[in-house]
Amino acid sequence: MDEPLDVVVIGGGQAGLACAYFLRRAGLRFTILDGEQSPGGAWLHAWDSLRLFSPAQWSSLPGWPMPASPDGYPQRDAVIDYLARYEARYGFAVERPVEVEALTRDGAGFSIATSTGTRRARVVVSATGTWRHPFWPDYPDQALFAGRQIHSADYRTPGAFAGQRVLVVGGGNSGAQILAEVSRLAETTWVTATPPSFLPDEVDGRVLFERATARWQAAQEGRTIDMPVGGFGDVVMVPPVREARERGVLHAVAPFIRFTPNGVIWRDGTRAPVDAVIWCTGFRPALSHLAGLGVVGEDGRVVTNGTRSVEEPGLWLVGYGDWTGAASATLIGVMRTARSTVAEIAVALG
């Protein structure tokens, strides 16, 4: 068989590209295996009007800034275009569409079984993100509900819900942004497990990243710092969400207790007819390709020291959120963990 590569990166989205930038600088031989048909990663599947909650200059990958957006907050298509041009700019070796089916140990390295054949590598970086593993809550009698249920992973535009009675479930930024546009065409109810946390209008993703960085630095130094509350799960008041607030629709209610064939039952026993439910309930790490290594725990995660698997030291995981690095599921935040990961890989490979 051919000599194995130094590194195979699984996933060609923002985390995979950030790793590729530093792998290139380290002089390592690598390829990226991407399951998508074209560049863009998970952004290809986001709803059409999705906006970042950080300005472009605070949403950039290492080495090349994202072009500024005319209205401050780049939309989905601008992010996809940036990722495609970033990939082309650096001429990264990206193989697509390639589905990774399984990883197995192969001597001192790995054998990677894919839809287009087997690859071999000394080490592997998993950068598959979460989009392929949406989380659906389990409610009593959910299977009896005759209306439409859709996860935000598959939501695109509000037109299909015009004139309907719609529950938008989930209190984060996706719930707020989808509620904002669906409520223009439909009778909407926003359902959240806890009251949503709204950030001040002047606070955006840039400020949140600065706070996350300060907290991370303090933790590394064994310090505690007094800082305003605010995290990446809080609702950022991007223009569509502010407009929804002005229309008086940006308010939430506590969850219902069960489904009926044509609606839901609320906690006080009242019944409400419902035509559709949009689940904005988040995602879990997409790690099915690692099942054969036996490193994925019951919680769906891999035990890591930083980004390196404890049980399988030839495996690194990048871009899955705070579990593998503070803010690492964000465009700008993944740079720090990608850089440290590649530095560790270079040392491990000698």
N, C-alpha and C positions, 0 to 999 in steps of 0.2 A: 504494500500500500504506500501511497505518497507520504512524505514526511509530514507529521502533524503541524498545524499552525501553532503559533504561540497562544493565541486567544481566539475563541469564537464568542461573539456578542450575540445574544438572542434578543431580538427586538430592535427595530429601526426608528423608534420615536425619539423624543427629546433626550431621554436618558441614554439610549444607545449611541446617539450622535455625540453627546457630551463625552462619553467614554472614548469614542473613536478619535476625537480631537486630541486627547491626552495620550492615547495609544500610539497615534502617529508621531507625536512629539517624542515619545519614548523609544521610537524605532522598533516597535514590536510588529510581528507579522500577524495580521488579523483579518477576519471577515465579519460582516454583520448579516445575520439571517433574519429576514423580516417577512411576516405573514401577510402584509398588506400588498395591494396591487400597485400602489404608488406611494411616494413620500408623504409624510404627515402624521404617521402613528395614530394614536387615539383621536387626534383632532379631526381626522377624516370622518368620524362617526358622531361628532358633537352636533347639537342642533344648529340650524342655519344662522340664527341671530346671536349665538353665544358671544359674549364679550369677556376679554380678560379683565381682571380687576386691578391690573397694574399698568402703568404707562409702558410704551414699547422699550424704553431704555432700561426698564427694570424687569424685562421679560426676555432677556437675550441669553443665548448660549455662549460658551467661551470663545473668544477670538473675533467675533463679528456681531455688532449690535443689530438688533431688529430695527428696521426703518420706522420712523415716527408715524403715528396714525393721525389723520387730520382732526379727529374728535377726541384724541387722548387715549382711549382704550381700544386696542386692536380687536377686531372681530375674528371669528374662526377662520375665514378664508385668508385673512392676512397672515395668520399664524402658519397655516398650511403652506402658503407661498414662501414664507421665510424659511421653514424647515426644508422645503425642496431646494431652494437656492443655497442654503447652508450646506446641504449634502453635496450639491454639485460644485460649490466653491472649493471644497477641500478634496473632492474626488475620492470620497470614501468607497471602499469595496462593499457594496450592499447587494445581496442576492434576494430577489423577490419575484413572485410570491413563494416563500418557502415556509412550510409548516414544520415546526420541530415536534417530533412525535415522542422521543424518549432520549434520555441521557443514561449512559452506563459507563462504569469505570473500564478503562482500557490500558492496562499496565500503569504507567506513570501519568497517564492523561485520561482523556474522555473520548468515547465514541458517541457521536450525535446522530441519531437516526432521524431523517427528515423526509418530506414528501418528494424530494428530488435526489435522494441518495444519502450516503453516510459521509459525515465530516469527522475529522479527528483534530483534537486540540490538546495542548498541554493544560490550559485552564479555560474556564467558562465564566462569562459574565451574563447573568440573567437580568434583562432590562425590559421585561414584558409588561410592566405596569399592572393596571387593574381593569381596564375597560372590558375585557372578555369575561370578567367574573362579576357581574352586577349582583347586588344584594337585594333580595325580595323578602320583606317581612312576612311572617306567617300569621294570618288572622283566622279566627274561627269561621267556618262556613265559606271560606274564600272561594272554594271550588264551585259553590252554588251560584255565585254571582254571574249573571248573564251578560253584564256590560263588558266594555273593553277595558283591559288592563295593559299598560305599557310602562316600561322602565325608561328613565331618562336616557339610557344608553341607546334606545331606539327611537326616541322622540326627535322630530325634525322641525315641523312647523305647526302653528296653532289651527290652521284652516280645517283640519279634519274634526275639530271639536266645536266648530261654530254652532251656536244655538243649543248646546248640550249642558247638562249639569255635571260638573267635573270636580273631582277631588284631586288636589295637588298635595302629595304626602312627602314631607321632608323639609327641614328648616334651614338648610344651608343655602349657599349661593345659587346652586342649580334650581332648588325649589323656588327661591325668590325670583330669579330671572324668568323661569318658565311660567310661574304664576302671573308675572307682569304682562306677558304677551297673550297668554290664553284668556286672561280676564277681560281682554278687549272684545273677545268674540263669544265668550261663554259665561255661564253662571258658575263661578268658581268658589270653592271653599279650600282654604289652606289649612292643612292638618300637620301639626308638629308635636313631637313627643314632649318637648319643653318649649317655653316661649322663645321665639327666635331672638337672637342677639344682633342688634343693628349697630354698626359702627358709625361714628360721626361722619358727616358728609365729606369732610376734608381728609379722612383717613382712607387710604387705598392699599393695594398690595405692596407698594414700595415701603410704606410705614410698617406693615406687618412683617415684611422680610427683615427690616432693620431691627425690629423688636425680637424676632426669632433668633437673629444672629447674636444680638446682645445677650439673650438668655443662654444660648449655646456657649458663647465664650465664657460667660460667668460660671457655667457648670463645669467647663473644662478646667477652670482655675479654682474650683471649690468655693466660689462666692455665690451669694444670693443678691439679687438686685430688685429694687422697687420700681416697677414699671407698670404703665396702664395695662389693664386687661385687654386682650384682643388677640385672636388667633385666626388661622386660615379657614376655620369653620364658621366664623362670624360673617354676617351679611354685609357686603360692601355696597355702598349706595351709588352704583353706576347709574348713568342717566335713565335707562328703562325702569330701574327699581325706584328711583326718585319720582318718576312720573306716575308709577303705580301708587306710591304713597300719596301723591297729590290727588289722585282719583279716589282715595279712601279705601283701597282694596288690600292694602298691605297689612292685614291683621290675620292672626292664626287662631285656631281652636284646638282643644285637646283631642287625642285620637278617639275614634269610635271603638266599640267593643266587639262587633262582629258584622259580617256581611249578611244580607238577605239576597234572594234571587234578583231583586231589582234595586238594591240600594244598601244602606248600612243602618245599624242601630247605634245611637249615641249613648253615652254613659247615663244619661237621665232617663233612658228607655224610649225616647222618641225615635221614630223611623224617618228616614229621609230617602227619597228616590235619587238614584245616581246613574248616570249614563256611562261614565268612564272614570278611571283612576290612573293618574300619572305618578309612578313611584320615583321620587327623587331621593332615594334612600342609600345612595352610595355604592361602593364597590369593595371587593376583597382582592387580595393579590392573586394574579393569574399564574399559578404555578403548577398546573397539571403536567407540564413537561418534565418536572423534577420528581414525579412520583416514584420512578424506578430507583432513585438514589436513596429513598427512605429517609429523607431529611425534612419533609414537610410535616409539622406537628398537627395535633388535633385542632389547634386554633388557626390553621391555614397558613402559618408562617414558618420560617426557618430560623433556628437559633443562630444568631450571628454575633460576632465580635466586630463592631462597626458594620462593615458591609460584607465581611468574610464569614462564610459558613463555619461553624464550630465543628460540626461532625464531618464535613467534607471540605477540607481546607483548600481544595483546588477550585472552589466555587465562590463567586462573589455575586451579590444582589444589589442593584442600584436603581433608585428612583421610585421606591414603593412608599414614600412618606417618611414620617418621623421614625418608624421602625428601622429603617436603614439610612437615616441621616436627616437632620432637621431641615424641613422645607424641601426635601429631595424630590417631591412629586411636582415641583414647580419648575418652570423654565430656567429661571436664574438660580434657584436653590440647588439644582442638581449639579452645578459646576463644582461645588466644594467636595461633594462625595465622589464625583467622577474622578477628580484630580487625586484625592487621597487613595481611592481604589486602585488606580493605575500605578501610583507610586508603590503600593504594596505588591501588586502583581510583578512589577519590574524587579523588586527585591527577591520575590519568591522564585522567579525564573532565573535569577542570577545573571 
